[in-house]
Amino acid sequence: MDIQVPKPIRQPFFKRHKSLGVIACLLMIWLLMQLDIGLATQLPRSDITIATVKAGALDIEVDAFGKLQSAQRHIITAASAGIVTEVVNKAGSVVEVGTVIAKMENPDLSLEFKRSQQQLIEAKADKLQLNLRQQRERLLEQSGLGELEGELATLSFRFQAQKNLADRGIISELSFLETQAQLGSLQTRVAHAKKRIEQLHALHLSATALAQEKVELARQEQALLAAKVAQLAIVAAEQGVIEVMPLELGARVERGAHVATIGSQHALKAELKVNQSQAANIQVGQWVKVFAAAQVLRGKVTRIDPVITAHNVIVEVSLVKLGDTELRPMQSIRASIVVDTIEDALYVRSPVGEVAKKATLYRVLEGGKTELVDVKFGQQSGRYIEIKSGLKVGDSVVISDLSSYAQQAQAVVIQ
């Protein structure tokens, strides 16, 4: 009797060699990955900019540029006409009170000043001569009065003596009456002489006052011209920085012309230029961050110029708590005007180039891979822009201009 032996069932190759199958799958995946990487555009990390999506309060800011201006300005005008002979300090120089800015000369004014000096000398000499003449006149009048008073005294004694003699009948009454008449006449002459002296004294006082007035007028004229000559040297009346100084050597300056503007270093304001397209969002009272060199200052909008100049609107900002900051008028600055605040906003640094309401960006994945995502933007704020949809907190996106790759849906790998 034949015994049937069952035939062995042959297992499929992959079932018999499971480990080999796993290895083959992994190898296939690796090959596909290498093929994908090989087809993707590879960009060095140093050539692109990557930003991270953040969440929080986003200040909607309008960027502006401008200069610091003095809130307290002192304008210097020419007190006298002249020709500039020396420029000592120019615009931008720091000056103290009394610092010479420029020097001028005016030959006509100098000649007029010398004439005024001569007129003052002559007025003083005239007054001195008047005093001497008055002294001589007073001496003559007093001498004449003295003689009359001497005669009057003598005649008075004679009158007394003759009166006694006339009473006793020793002399005739006619002689006595003659002496009495002479005495009365002499007394009248003495009274008139005293009256003349009083009138002469009053005339002398009046003449002296007039002469003194002429001296004072000459002195004032001389002092005025001396001041004008001194003002040919243009000096700073306030401490600060020269903001404007248009004078040049040889230039002729008319009286009253503007020669310099000095601005205070301690009372400053910001004068900003804002694009007219963004000016509608700015209002008086809004807070401003002013960046001056390494310093960040706070301020408030105080005035918005209604006139548009070269597509810009001038906005004035008062600065808060300057302290001992080393700032100067005409210093270039940039600023951010806070026009609104969005609470709990998603935002990221603005992509390079003009940003539309929608854009396709490369989101960075692990290993340097990227994927294209459609992002919807909201309001822009200076360097940042609000994200409405498409990204979440912590996402990293390429903000460099890769629009040429994105339009072709080109894969990008960042090395």
C-alpha beads as a LAMMPS data file, in Angstrom:
LAMMPS data file: protein, C-alpha beads

415 atoms
414 bonds

1 atom types
1 bond types

-500.0 500.0 xlo xhi
-500.0 500.0 ylo yhi
-500.0 500.0 zlo zhi

Masses

1 110.0

Atoms # bond

1 1 1 0.000 0.000 0.000
2 1 1 1.376 3.287 -1.106
3 1 1 1.624 6.065 1.485
4 1 1 0.992 9.618 0.123
5 1 1 3.337 12.238 1.454
6 1 1 1.798 15.785 1.423
7 1 1 3.666 18.314 -0.752
8 1 1 5.182 21.197 1.122
9 1 1 3.360 24.519 0.537
10 1 1 5.755 27.160 -0.817
11 1 1 5.536 30.457 1.074
12 1 1 5.756 33.773 -0.887
13 1 1 9.200 35.294 -0.890
14 1 1 8.270 38.401 1.130
15 1 1 6.535 36.286 3.750
16 1 1 9.589 34.159 4.074
17 1 1 11.842 37.186 4.241
18 1 1 9.871 39.842 6.117
19 1 1 12.937 41.739 7.235
20 1 1 14.079 42.104 3.666
21 1 1 10.682 43.566 2.765
22 1 1 10.886 46.168 5.500
23 1 1 14.355 47.151 4.385
24 1 1 13.194 47.422 0.784
25 1 1 10.312 49.713 1.774
26 1 1 12.580 51.955 3.781
27 1 1 15.041 52.049 0.919
28 1 1 12.247 53.005 -1.476
29 1 1 11.085 55.810 0.831
30 1 1 14.639 57.087 1.163
31 1 1 15.093 57.045 -2.602
32 1 1 11.841 58.968 -3.054
33 1 1 12.935 61.514 -0.454
34 1 1 16.282 61.961 -2.145
35 1 1 14.542 62.309 -5.473
36 1 1 12.194 64.945 -4.002
37 1 1 15.100 66.836 -2.448
38 1 1 17.002 66.658 -5.657
39 1 1 14.108 68.234 -7.557
40 1 1 13.488 70.975 -4.935
41 1 1 15.177 74.405 -5.062
42 1 1 17.759 74.635 -2.319
43 1 1 18.366 78.033 -0.725
44 1 1 21.089 78.922 1.808
45 1 1 19.724 79.996 5.166
46 1 1 21.885 83.115 5.077
47 1 1 20.210 84.334 1.877
48 1 1 16.656 84.438 3.198
49 1 1 14.803 85.949 6.131
50 1 1 12.537 83.837 8.329
51 1 1 10.035 85.322 10.778
52 1 1 7.986 83.687 13.528
53 1 1 4.273 84.287 14.022
54 1 1 3.535 85.939 17.366
55 1 1 0.379 86.658 19.340
56 1 1 -0.548 89.590 21.547
57 1 1 -1.469 93.254 21.404
58 1 1 -0.437 94.795 18.097
59 1 1 0.013 98.541 17.899
60 1 1 -1.017 99.799 14.490
61 1 1 1.726 102.253 13.690
62 1 1 2.427 104.698 10.918
63 1 1 6.111 105.103 10.161
64 1 1 7.482 108.578 9.638
65 1 1 10.784 110.340 9.212
66 1 1 11.836 113.832 10.079
67 1 1 14.029 116.028 12.223
68 1 1 14.169 117.414 15.706
69 1 1 13.303 121.091 15.889
70 1 1 13.680 123.557 18.702
71 1 1 10.430 124.406 20.436
72 1 1 12.010 127.711 21.480
73 1 1 13.704 129.672 18.726
74 1 1 15.481 133.007 18.870
75 1 1 15.736 134.936 15.611
76 1 1 18.592 137.419 15.221
77 1 1 18.208 140.340 12.825
78 1 1 20.751 142.903 11.726
79 1 1 20.540 146.087 13.808
80 1 1 22.705 147.895 11.260
81 1 1 23.433 147.510 7.587
82 1 1 26.896 146.259 6.744
83 1 1 29.153 143.969 4.747
84 1 1 30.158 140.588 6.191
85 1 1 33.899 140.484 6.826
86 1 1 34.162 137.300 8.906
87 1 1 31.992 134.244 9.586
88 1 1 32.957 132.821 12.977
89 1 1 30.246 130.189 13.556
90 1 1 28.051 128.437 11.008
91 1 1 24.812 126.451 11.159
92 1 1 25.119 123.518 13.543
93 1 1 27.534 125.241 15.923
94 1 1 26.743 125.228 19.634
95 1 1 26.886 128.759 21.032
96 1 1 26.655 130.423 24.421
97 1 1 25.278 133.847 25.265
98 1 1 27.637 136.433 23.779
99 1 1 29.336 134.078 21.307
100 1 1 30.270 135.929 18.105
101 1 1 28.572 134.444 15.052
102 1 1 29.781 136.857 12.361
103 1 1 31.393 140.273 11.971
104 1 1 30.439 143.134 9.640
105 1 1 31.729 146.580 8.804
106 1 1 30.013 149.815 7.745
107 1 1 32.333 152.752 6.894
108 1 1 29.470 155.268 6.825
109 1 1 28.313 154.190 10.261
110 1 1 31.851 154.386 11.636
111 1 1 32.205 157.935 10.268
112 1 1 28.859 158.907 11.751
113 1 1 29.963 157.518 15.095
114 1 1 33.141 159.625 15.030
115 1 1 31.082 162.712 14.225
116 1 1 28.816 161.989 17.173
117 1 1 31.863 161.754 19.401
118 1 1 33.024 165.161 18.157
119 1 1 29.555 166.639 18.706
120 1 1 29.560 165.364 22.271
121 1 1 32.932 166.963 22.890
122 1 1 31.687 170.263 21.432
123 1 1 28.512 170.161 23.528
124 1 1 30.553 169.653 26.680
125 1 1 32.879 172.498 25.692
126 1 1 29.912 174.814 25.047
127 1 1 28.518 174.016 28.458
128 1 1 31.861 174.730 30.103
129 1 1 32.128 178.086 28.311
130 1 1 28.587 178.913 29.367
131 1 1 29.437 178.169 32.988
132 1 1 32.481 180.455 32.825
133 1 1 30.485 183.254 31.201
134 1 1 27.729 182.935 33.784
135 1 1 30.296 183.041 36.565
136 1 1 31.717 186.284 35.206
137 1 1 28.242 187.814 34.878
138 1 1 27.375 186.866 38.449
139 1 1 30.613 188.369 39.725
140 1 1 29.941 191.640 37.888
141 1 1 26.395 191.898 39.209
142 1 1 27.447 191.022 42.735
143 1 1 30.270 193.560 42.529
144 1 1 27.839 196.288 41.427
145 1 1 25.424 195.310 44.194
146 1 1 28.251 195.457 46.706
147 1 1 29.163 198.982 45.667
148 1 1 25.539 200.098 45.908
149 1 1 25.144 198.516 49.318
150 1 1 28.334 200.314 50.456
151 1 1 27.007 203.638 49.244
152 1 1 23.668 202.876 50.868
153 1 1 25.314 202.193 54.206
154 1 1 27.277 205.449 54.015
155 1 1 24.213 207.409 53.020
156 1 1 22.186 205.814 55.811
157 1 1 24.722 207.021 58.386
158 1 1 24.639 210.493 56.872
159 1 1 20.840 210.473 56.911
160 1 1 20.767 209.609 60.615
161 1 1 23.304 212.274 61.413
162 1 1 21.529 214.960 59.421
163 1 1 18.211 214.009 60.938
164 1 1 19.524 214.790 64.423
165 1 1 21.074 218.014 63.203
166 1 1 17.934 219.015 61.335
167 1 1 15.830 218.415 64.462
168 1 1 18.063 220.853 66.361
169 1 1 18.052 223.332 63.490
170 1 1 21.775 223.075 62.855
171 1 1 21.352 222.292 59.152
172 1 1 18.703 223.393 56.781
173 1 1 15.708 221.220 56.153
174 1 1 16.497 221.308 52.407
175 1 1 19.833 219.553 52.889
176 1 1 18.157 216.910 54.995
177 1 1 15.441 216.332 52.390
178 1 1 18.069 215.993 49.659
179 1 1 19.872 213.337 51.682
180 1 1 16.580 211.590 52.365
181 1 1 15.766 211.557 48.602
182 1 1 19.222 210.214 47.787
183 1 1 18.748 207.471 50.379
184 1 1 15.411 206.435 48.886
185 1 1 16.835 206.411 45.376
186 1 1 19.818 204.338 46.463
187 1 1 17.590 201.873 48.278
188 1 1 15.556 201.459 45.069
189 1 1 18.746 200.886 43.064
190 1 1 19.884 198.228 45.552
191 1 1 16.488 196.502 45.316
192 1 1 16.673 196.579 41.524
193 1 1 20.209 195.186 41.602
194 1 1 19.092 192.298 43.807
195 1 1 16.164 191.706 41.484
196 1 1 18.521 191.603 38.497
197 1 1 20.717 189.086 40.257
198 1 1 17.699 186.878 40.938
199 1 1 16.589 187.112 37.310
200 1 1 20.140 186.477 36.121
201 1 1 20.314 183.389 38.321
202 1 1 17.054 182.096 36.805
203 1 1 18.358 182.772 33.289
204 1 1 21.606 181.004 34.124
205 1 1 19.728 177.976 35.393
206 1 1 17.656 177.859 32.215
207 1 1 20.703 178.239 29.963
208 1 1 22.609 175.612 31.950
209 1 1 19.695 173.182 31.684
210 1 1 19.522 173.760 27.931
211 1 1 23.266 173.222 27.563
212 1 1 23.047 170.072 29.691
213 1 1 20.191 168.835 27.520
214 1 1 22.342 169.339 24.435
215 1 1 25.117 167.365 26.104
216 1 1 22.702 164.565 26.988
217 1 1 21.311 164.472 23.464
218 1 1 24.817 164.296 22.046
219 1 1 25.710 161.578 24.563
220 1 1 22.599 159.567 23.666
221 1 1 23.323 159.938 19.967
222 1 1 26.882 158.832 20.536
223 1 1 25.753 155.877 22.673
224 1 1 23.188 154.849 20.048
225 1 1 25.765 154.919 17.285
226 1 1 28.261 153.112 19.516
227 1 1 25.673 150.382 20.046
228 1 1 25.084 150.159 16.292
229 1 1 28.816 149.863 15.680
230 1 1 29.045 147.184 18.365
231 1 1 26.107 145.365 16.752
232 1 1 28.115 144.987 13.576
233 1 1 29.468 141.999 15.484
234 1 1 26.532 139.567 15.453
235 1 1 26.428 137.693 18.757
236 1 1 24.189 135.001 20.212
237 1 1 21.613 136.275 22.685
238 1 1 20.649 132.761 23.816
239 1 1 22.416 129.470 24.473
240 1 1 21.697 126.794 21.892
241 1 1 22.477 125.565 18.389
242 1 1 22.600 127.717 15.269
243 1 1 19.840 126.297 13.078
244 1 1 20.006 128.839 10.246
245 1 1 22.855 131.173 9.318
246 1 1 22.650 132.411 5.707
247 1 1 25.566 134.885 5.823
248 1 1 28.551 134.573 3.503
249 1 1 31.782 136.542 3.242
250 1 1 31.307 139.759 1.312
251 1 1 27.518 139.642 1.485
252 1 1 25.732 142.934 2.065
253 1 1 23.220 142.797 4.894
254 1 1 20.420 145.342 5.185
255 1 1 19.101 146.601 8.479
256 1 1 16.449 144.254 9.873
257 1 1 17.533 141.326 7.698
258 1 1 17.477 137.827 9.184
259 1 1 21.037 136.773 10.014
260 1 1 20.656 133.710 12.258
261 1 1 18.218 131.453 14.084
262 1 1 19.261 129.848 17.363
263 1 1 17.338 126.877 18.722
264 1 1 17.309 125.668 22.296
265 1 1 18.816 122.238 23.001
266 1 1 16.602 121.708 26.032
267 1 1 13.169 122.378 24.508
268 1 1 12.785 120.172 21.446
269 1 1 9.938 118.905 19.312
270 1 1 9.787 116.411 16.459
271 1 1 8.734 117.498 12.985
272 1 1 7.715 114.417 11.003
273 1 1 6.827 113.790 7.372
274 1 1 3.962 111.324 6.903
275 1 1 2.811 109.991 3.546
276 1 1 -0.482 111.592 2.590
277 1 1 -2.098 108.147 2.146
278 1 1 -1.579 107.418 5.860
279 1 1 -2.184 110.899 7.245
280 1 1 -5.949 110.365 7.522
281 1 1 -5.392 107.920 10.414
282 1 1 -3.400 110.410 12.490
283 1 1 -5.071 112.510 15.161
284 1 1 -3.896 115.050 17.711
285 1 1 -3.083 113.380 21.032
286 1 1 -1.872 110.036 19.648
287 1 1 1.273 108.582 21.203
288 1 1 4.476 108.528 19.198
289 1 1 7.715 106.582 19.572
290 1 1 10.643 108.661 18.362
291 1 1 13.943 106.954 17.552
292 1 1 16.907 109.329 17.733
293 1 1 20.192 107.481 17.295
294 1 1 20.260 104.935 20.156
295 1 1 17.566 106.692 22.167
296 1 1 13.839 106.019 22.156
297 1 1 11.664 108.974 23.175
298 1 1 7.943 109.248 23.781
299 1 1 5.810 112.053 22.500
300 1 1 2.322 113.134 21.501
301 1 1 0.953 114.540 18.270
302 1 1 0.263 118.247 18.823
303 1 1 -0.382 119.573 15.312
304 1 1 -1.145 118.231 11.846
305 1 1 -0.370 120.590 8.981
306 1 1 -3.403 120.831 6.686
307 1 1 -1.194 121.497 3.654
308 1 1 0.229 118.589 1.628
309 1 1 3.793 119.183 0.455
310 1 1 5.509 116.759 -1.945
311 1 1 2.947 114.032 -1.120
312 1 1 3.710 114.391 2.599
313 1 1 1.938 115.908 5.580
314 1 1 3.941 117.601 8.341
315 1 1 3.106 116.333 11.846
316 1 1 4.470 118.065 14.958
317 1 1 5.136 115.990 18.080
318 1 1 5.879 117.286 21.577
319 1 1 8.483 115.183 23.376
320 1 1 7.945 113.983 26.938
321 1 1 10.709 114.031 29.572
322 1 1 13.817 114.778 27.551
323 1 1 15.988 114.867 30.673
324 1 1 19.725 115.031 29.976
325 1 1 19.540 113.399 26.563
326 1 1 22.233 114.581 24.170
327 1 1 19.989 115.703 21.336
328 1 1 20.312 118.635 18.991
329 1 1 17.999 120.569 16.707
330 1 1 18.026 119.403 13.062
331 1 1 19.005 115.868 14.140
332 1 1 17.478 113.248 11.824
333 1 1 14.983 110.890 13.427
334 1 1 12.447 108.219 12.577
335 1 1 9.202 107.664 14.418
336 1 1 6.210 105.368 14.781
337 1 1 2.821 106.964 15.391
338 1 1 0.428 104.625 17.223
339 1 1 -2.948 105.111 15.509
340 1 1 -4.706 102.015 16.948
341 1 1 -4.164 98.854 19.044
342 1 1 -5.498 95.368 18.198
343 1 1 -5.782 93.095 21.230
344 1 1 -5.022 89.333 20.933
345 1 1 -3.771 89.655 17.379
346 1 1 -1.646 87.246 15.332
347 1 1 1.138 89.091 13.568
348 1 1 4.434 88.597 11.814
349 1 1 7.100 90.774 10.254
350 1 1 5.910 92.152 6.943
351 1 1 7.097 90.210 3.887
352 1 1 9.496 91.959 1.560
353 1 1 7.882 94.005 -1.189
354 1 1 4.371 95.334 -1.545
355 1 1 1.993 93.357 0.647
356 1 1 -1.531 92.608 -0.601
357 1 1 -4.469 91.391 1.458
358 1 1 -3.625 87.816 0.441
359 1 1 -0.310 86.119 -0.266
360 1 1 1.193 82.665 -0.682
361 1 1 4.131 82.146 1.654
362 1 1 6.551 79.329 2.366
363 1 1 6.035 77.888 5.842
364 1 1 9.236 76.341 7.203
365 1 1 8.983 72.722 8.399
366 1 1 11.448 70.471 10.182
367 1 1 14.615 69.627 8.340
368 1 1 14.518 72.756 6.241
369 1 1 11.561 71.674 4.137
370 1 1 8.835 74.157 3.302
371 1 1 5.251 74.114 2.213
372 1 1 3.147 76.739 0.519
373 1 1 0.316 78.236 2.558
374 1 1 -2.275 80.845 1.627
375 1 1 -2.220 83.675 4.148
376 1 1 -4.807 86.402 4.579
377 1 1 -3.490 89.640 6.063
378 1 1 -5.157 92.386 8.071
379 1 1 -3.785 95.792 9.033
380 1 1 -0.142 96.669 8.591
381 1 1 1.808 98.284 11.404
382 1 1 5.246 99.502 10.507
383 1 1 7.449 96.398 10.296
384 1 1 4.614 94.047 11.268
385 1 1 1.351 92.936 9.696
386 1 1 -1.742 91.312 11.171
387 1 1 -2.584 87.714 10.171
388 1 1 -6.251 86.926 9.657
389 1 1 -5.884 83.273 8.603
390 1 1 -3.445 80.707 7.243
391 1 1 -0.892 80.674 10.074
392 1 1 -0.828 80.007 13.793
393 1 1 1.339 81.085 16.711
394 1 1 4.875 79.745 16.456
395 1 1 4.822 79.109 12.705
396 1 1 7.944 80.155 10.863
397 1 1 7.550 81.637 7.404
398 1 1 9.924 82.967 4.789
399 1 1 9.375 86.713 4.390
400 1 1 12.002 87.157 1.684
401 1 1 10.648 87.656 -1.825
402 1 1 10.146 84.111 -3.195
403 1 1 7.134 84.996 -5.324
404 1 1 8.778 83.627 -8.474
405 1 1 9.020 80.179 -6.838
406 1 1 5.563 80.384 -5.265
407 1 1 3.880 81.201 -8.584
408 1 1 5.263 77.953 -10.038
409 1 1 4.540 75.978 -6.833
410 1 1 8.250 75.173 -6.747
411 1 1 9.397 73.128 -3.769
412 1 1 12.006 74.909 -1.669
413 1 1 14.454 73.431 0.821
414 1 1 16.373 75.665 3.193
415 1 1 19.873 74.497 3.941

Bonds

1 1 1 2
2 1 2 3
3 1 3 4
4 1 4 5
5 1 5 6
6 1 6 7
7 1 7 8
8 1 8 9
9 1 9 10
10 1 10 11
11 1 11 12
12 1 12 13
13 1 13 14
14 1 14 15
15 1 15 16
16 1 16 17
17 1 17 18
18 1 18 19
19 1 19 20
20 1 20 21
21 1 21 22
22 1 22 23
23 1 23 24
24 1 24 25
25 1 25 26
26 1 26 27
27 1 27 28
28 1 28 29
29 1 29 30
30 1 30 31
31 1 31 32
32 1 32 33
33 1 33 34
34 1 34 35
35 1 35 36
36 1 36 37
37 1 37 38
38 1 38 39
39 1 39 40
40 1 40 41
41 1 41 42
42 1 42 43
43 1 43 44
44 1 44 45
45 1 45 46
46 1 46 47
47 1 47 48
48 1 48 49
49 1 49 50
50 1 50 51
51 1 51 52
52 1 52 53
53 1 53 54
54 1 54 55
55 1 55 56
56 1 56 57
57 1 57 58
58 1 58 59
59 1 59 60
60 1 60 61
61 1 61 62
62 1 62 63
63 1 63 64
64 1 64 65
65 1 65 66
66 1 66 67
67 1 67 68
68 1 68 69
69 1 69 70
70 1 70 71
71 1 71 72
72 1 72 73
73 1 73 74
74 1 74 75
75 1 75 76
76 1 76 77
77 1 77 78
78 1 78 79
79 1 79 80
80 1 80 81
81 1 81 82
82 1 82 83
83 1 83 84
84 1 84 85
85 1 85 86
86 1 86 87
87 1 87 88
88 1 88 89
89 1 89 90
90 1 90 91
91 1 91 92
92 1 92 93
93 1 93 94
94 1 94 95
95 1 95 96
96 1 96 97
97 1 97 98
98 1 98 99
99 1 99 100
100 1 100 101
101 1 101 102
102 1 102 103
103 1 103 104
104 1 104 105
105 1 105 106
106 1 106 107
107 1 107 108
108 1 108 109
109 1 109 110
110 1 110 111
111 1 111 112
112 1 112 113
113 1 113 114
114 1 114 115
115 1 115 116
116 1 116 117
117 1 117 118
118 1 118 119
119 1 119 120
120 1 120 121
121 1 121 122
122 1 122 123
123 1 123 124
124 1 124 125
125 1 125 126
126 1 126 127
127 1 127 128
128 1 128 129
129 1 129 130
130 1 130 131
131 1 131 132
132 1 132 133
133 1 133 134
134 1 134 135
135 1 135 136
136 1 136 137
137 1 137 138
138 1 138 139
139 1 139 140
140 1 140 141
141 1 141 142
142 1 142 143
143 1 143 144
144 1 144 145
145 1 145 146
146 1 146 147
147 1 147 148
148 1 148 149
149 1 149 150
150 1 150 151
151 1 151 152
152 1 152 153
153 1 153 154
154 1 154 155
155 1 155 156
156 1 156 157
157 1 157 158
158 1 158 159
159 1 159 160
160 1 160 161
161 1 161 162
162 1 162 163
163 1 163 164
164 1 164 165
165 1 165 166
166 1 166 167
167 1 167 168
168 1 168 169
169 1 169 170
170 1 170 171
171 1 171 172
172 1 172 173
173 1 173 174
174 1 174 175
175 1 175 176
176 1 176 177
177 1 177 178
178 1 178 179
179 1 179 180
180 1 180 181
181 1 181 182
182 1 182 183
183 1 183 184
184 1 184 185
185 1 185 186
186 1 186 187
187 1 187 188
188 1 188 189
189 1 189 190
190 1 190 191
191 1 191 192
192 1 192 193
193 1 193 194
194 1 194 195
195 1 195 196
196 1 196 197
197 1 197 198
198 1 198 199
199 1 199 200
200 1 200 201
201 1 201 202
202 1 202 203
203 1 203 204
204 1 204 205
205 1 205 206
206 1 206 207
207 1 207 208
208 1 208 209
209 1 209 210
210 1 210 211
211 1 211 212
212 1 212 213
213 1 213 214
214 1 214 215
215 1 215 216
216 1 216 217
217 1 217 218
218 1 218 219
219 1 219 220
220 1 220 221
221 1 221 222
222 1 222 223
223 1 223 224
224 1 224 225
225 1 225 226
226 1 226 227
227 1 227 228
228 1 228 229
229 1 229 230
230 1 230 231
231 1 231 232
232 1 232 233
233 1 233 234
234 1 234 235
235 1 235 236
236 1 236 237
237 1 237 238
238 1 238 239
239 1 239 240
240 1 240 241
241 1 241 242
242 1 242 243
243 1 243 244
244 1 244 245
245 1 245 246
246 1 246 247
247 1 247 248
248 1 248 249
249 1 249 250
250 1 250 251
251 1 251 252
252 1 252 253
253 1 253 254
254 1 254 255
255 1 255 256
256 1 256 257
257 1 257 258
258 1 258 259
259 1 259 260
260 1 260 261
261 1 261 262
262 1 262 263
263 1 263 264
264 1 264 265
265 1 265 266
266 1 266 267
267 1 267 268
268 1 268 269
269 1 269 270
270 1 270 271
271 1 271 272
272 1 272 273
273 1 273 274
274 1 274 275
275 1 275 276
276 1 276 277
277 1 277 278
278 1 278 279
279 1 279 280
280 1 280 281
281 1 281 282
282 1 282 283
283 1 283 284
284 1 284 285
285 1 285 286
286 1 286 287
287 1 287 288
288 1 288 289
289 1 289 290
290 1 290 291
291 1 291 292
292 1 292 293
293 1 293 294
294 1 294 295
295 1 295 296
296 1 296 297
297 1 297 298
298 1 298 299
299 1 299 300
300 1 300 301
301 1 301 302
302 1 302 303
303 1 303 304
304 1 304 305
305 1 305 306
306 1 306 307
307 1 307 308
308 1 308 309
309 1 309 310
310 1 310 311
311 1 311 312
312 1 312 313
313 1 313 314
314 1 314 315
315 1 315 316
316 1 316 317
317 1 317 318
318 1 318 319
319 1 319 320
320 1 320 321
321 1 321 322
322 1 322 323
323 1 323 324
324 1 324 325
325 1 325 326
326 1 326 327
327 1 327 328
328 1 328 329
329 1 329 330
330 1 330 331
331 1 331 332
332 1 332 333
333 1 333 334
334 1 334 335
335 1 335 336
336 1 336 337
337 1 337 338
338 1 338 339
339 1 339 340
340 1 340 341
341 1 341 342
342 1 342 343
343 1 343 344
344 1 344 345
345 1 345 346
346 1 346 347
347 1 347 348
348 1 348 349
349 1 349 350
350 1 350 351
351 1 351 352
352 1 352 353
353 1 353 354
354 1 354 355
355 1 355 356
356 1 356 357
357 1 357 358
358 1 358 359
359 1 359 360
360 1 360 361
361 1 361 362
362 1 362 363
363 1 363 364
364 1 364 365
365 1 365 366
366 1 366 367
367 1 367 368
368 1 368 369
369 1 369 370
370 1 370 371
371 1 371 372
372 1 372 373
373 1 373 374
374 1 374 375
375 1 375 376
376 1 376 377
377 1 377 378
378 1 378 379
379 1 379 380
380 1 380 381
381 1 381 382
382 1 382 383
383 1 383 384
384 1 384 385
385 1 385 386
386 1 386 387
387 1 387 388
388 1 388 389
389 1 389 390
390 1 390 391
391 1 391 392
392 1 392 393
393 1 393 394
394 1 394 395
395 1 395 396
396 1 396 397
397 1 397 398
398 1 398 399
399 1 399 400
400 1 400 401
401 1 401 402
402 1 402 403
403 1 403 404
404 1 404 405
405 1 405 406
406 1 406 407
407 1 407 408
408 1 408 409
409 1 409 410
410 1 410 411
411 1 411 412
412 1 412 413
413 1 413 414
414 1 414 415
